[in-house]
Amino acid sequence: MVCKVCQGVGLLRDDEGWQYECSVCHGFGKLDGSDGKRETKIMSVDENNRLLD
């Protein structure tokens, strides 16, 4: 099943063009077909709302 968040690419891009790994499929671009529930991770952002790794 193709990841609907990253559309199978495995990467997401913010409005400034920065690319980062999809937090739903973890960069694979596909989901394993289970119930779709995955552990969520709260991420930190800077003052421009960019994700901090």
Residue pairs with C-beta under 8 A, 6 or more apart in sequence:
1 30
1 31
1 32
1 33
2 8
2 29
2 30
2 31
3 10
3 22
3 24
3 25
3 28
3 29
3 30
3 31
5 12
5 22
5 23
5 24
5 25
6 12
6 22
6 24
6 25
6 29
8 29
8 30
9 22
9 29
10 21
10 22
10 25
10 27
10 28
10 29
11 19
11 20
11 21
11 22
11 27
12 19
12 20
12 21
12 22
12 23
13 19
13 20
14 20
14 50
14 51
16 48
16 50
18 50
20 51
20 53
21 27
22 29
23 41
23 43
24 31
24 38
25 31
43 51
43 52
44 51
44 52
45 51
45 52
46 52
